[in-house]
Amino acid sequence: MVTTEKPDYKVVGTRPIRHDGVDKVIGRAEYGADIRLPGMLPGAVLRSPHAHARILGIDTSRAEAHPGVRAVVTSADFPSRQGEEGEVGRADNVLAHDKVLYVGHAVAAVAAVDLHTAEDALDLIDVQYEVLPHVMDVRDAMLDGAPILDEKLRTANPDGSQGDTPTNVAQHIRYEKGDVEAGFAAADLVIEREYGTTMAHQGYIEPHNSTAYWSKDDEVTIWTSTQGLFAVRDAVAGMLGLPVKSVKVEPVEIGGGFGGKIPDYLSAPAALLSRKTGKPVQLTMSRKDVLEATGPTSGTHLRVKIGAKRDGTFTAMQAWMAYEAGGYPGSPMGAGTMCVFAPYDCENQLIDGYDVILNKPKTAAYRAPGAPASEYGAECVIDELAEALDRDPLELRMQNSATEGTQRADGFTYGPIGHEECLQAAQDSPHYQSELSGANRGRGVASGFWFNIGFETSMAAQVQADGTVPLVMGAVDIGGSRASAAMQLAEALGIAAEDVKPHIVDTDSVGFTFLTGGSRTAFANGWAAYECAMDIRRQLEERAATIWDCAGEDVSYGDDGVIRGPNDEDGAAQEFSFKELAAELPNTGGGIVGRADVSKTSHGPAFATHIVDVEVDPETGKVEILRYTAIQDAGTAIHPSYVEGQMQGGASQGIGMALNEEYIWDEKGRMVNSSLLDYRMPTALDLPMIDTIIVEVPNPGHPYGVRGVGEVPIVPPAPALHAAIYDAIGERMRMLPMSPTRILERTLPDDD
């Protein structure tokens, strides 16, 4: 661990046992599909076999008459069909109305006495389709004459204007800094390359699920695997035409999300089926449904151009990036454009990004959404520049690294950041200092960046008479956020982490809390926990003053958890430990509750640098990873074990995107590898131990210096592997994934 100067914390930086660990290890934790309610009915969803087709009619009469079927719903059951355009679009992706826009697009849902009956009934729903031409490549979708998915769609241009003709380009973003033409004119070397990436799925273990009960008083309760309880509440209320007070989302554990469980696909149809049947209804996706019908990350096409002087100084950086949005607008193009050159300081930049719809499932967030693709292109060009200039790739990055005061092309100016420290730690690491020898072996490095910001977060903490503190929060726990919040509350109160009892509660029991994602949770939860603790400390000072019959300003709460007052009449010091004062509360006015509602806009930008060694089998094209080291600035590592786990998990997913994972389509727009046997994610057998080096450059915008850690480690793997494969075989792979087939196609002799 590489650490700059920071306070001597007592809880932060330690490794207590996970608060929810026992429940998950022994199987007591309840996940979405574990929900069982009296009279509950299972359901199934009918999905489109066509990539693009107009729906001419849906006849559900045969299905409704089938024995055991209790209800059938289609898009016509959504009151939001008459509502605002945004809710209409959201409802259309949940149950298609006028058109289906991808294979797997949901069309109808059935509830029945058992799952087999519900699935049988799907075959009895008669859907009349007019099959339309489809488009599956982002470049083809942008051409004049391409099949148009939405006749109403017009391009939103950078100047605020809108195009005047139907298009598949939903938005064009441009960021500009300095004079890019002059920058390239001043360069001694300019390299421009094109790259492509394919759609890749988050690969969470637990499929999407939802159970809904629409009671007779029009109150809807939902249990679902989601990253955002309040996001589901608001989306379902909007689609069903209900006030948010009529929808309650109950927390359940989540078996992975990585951004893919921010959208909700099943809760609204389940609720509509429940309203028709008067019973709770549960819908669960198969793995095939998950892969075909939930949001992967975008495939992209990129052009990156960078100019440099002979001494290595970057003079200009330019990127053109088209992102697949799937059937509806909303790719992570915006984040990708802000991240593409974010680790570097260059006076002249021009960045264009395009959000493009086409006949694939609507994309969703996936761990640093948009950044792995855009930064892959930039880092690969930087690696070529390093070779052309005969420079160490880490030294070239160090020379051009963003530092405090650097302004990105989108206008954001950095405060204290740790990219240089990550590069230095990489240079000094045993891995980089080691020798790598042998045929077809290579080493690569790359850096990566991701944002970090707070958004709305609410918490409440109650002091119990035994000195324990139940903590109530609304942020779903995916990667240990219960523990990180409890630890930060404990640090602020001067008590043990084990004395804090964190609870995630339903949407009626805590204030609005933004979703778990974007590396915001430990950061924002930490702010809320800190504010809760400060509220408790103030109240405990007042309570102690009452007991000691002294002025409030004469009482102070120490960071060690000791409350100190003035000396008594005999001159003896008066003080309470936290537990001692907690025991006095029932007799001195009752319990104390600390509350916090925060919406912090301070940033904690995060950077990482990765090193990888590979061996490429020239006969099979298989890439074996020999050694991998992930270096990352966490600001302050609240629970170092969890930080290491995030770094390793993100790197593993980035490796999958780089080497194996992709959506493969046939000529009719159907995904042909929609199972985990054919969609190849790396397992423990495919990876070495991923070594980690935590860098700590505290974030001044947070009471404990926290930066987000969950997103940035997925960014460097692809360009680092690109460099390592080139070092091993002398071929630069410009299309992800760099699978064995693609490697063989690039390295076979011309006459083979």
Secondary structure, 3 states (H helix, E strand, C coil): CEECCCCCCCCCCCCCCCCCHHHHHHCCCCEHHHCCCCCCEEEEEEECCCCCEEEEEEECHHHHHCCCEEEEEEHHHCHHHHCCHHHHHHHHHHCCCCEECCCCCEEEEEEECCHHHHHHHHCCCEEEEEECCCCCCHHHHCCCCCCCCCCCCCCECCCCCECCCCCCEEEEEEEEECCHHHHHHCCCEEEEEEEEECCECCCCCCCCEEEEEECCCCCEEEEECCCCHHHHHHHHHHHHCCCHHHEEEECCECCCCCCCCCCCCCHHHHHHHHHHHCCCEEEECCHHHHHHHCCCECCEEEEEEEEECCCCCEEEEEEEEEEEEECCCCCCHHHHHHHCCCCECCCCEEEEEEEEECCCCCCCCCCCCCHHHHHHHHHHHHHHHHHHCCCCHHHHHHHCECCCCCECCCCCECCCCCHHHHHHHHHHCHHHHCCCCCCCEEEEEEEEEECCCCEEEEEEEEECCCCCEEEEECCCCCCCHHHHHHHHHHHHHCCCHHHEEEEECCCCCCCCCCCCCCCCHHHHHHHHHHHHHHHHHHHHHHHHHHHHCCCHHHCEECCCCEEEECCCCCCCCEEEEHHHHHHHHHHCCCCEEEEEEEEECCCCCEEEEEEEEEEECCCCCCEEEEEEEEEEECCCCCCHHHHHHHHHHHHHHHHHHHHCCCCCECCCCCECCCCCCCCCCCCHHHCCCEEEEEEECCCCCCCCCCCCCCCHHHCCHHHHHHHHHHHHHCCCCCECCCCHHHHHHHHCCCCC
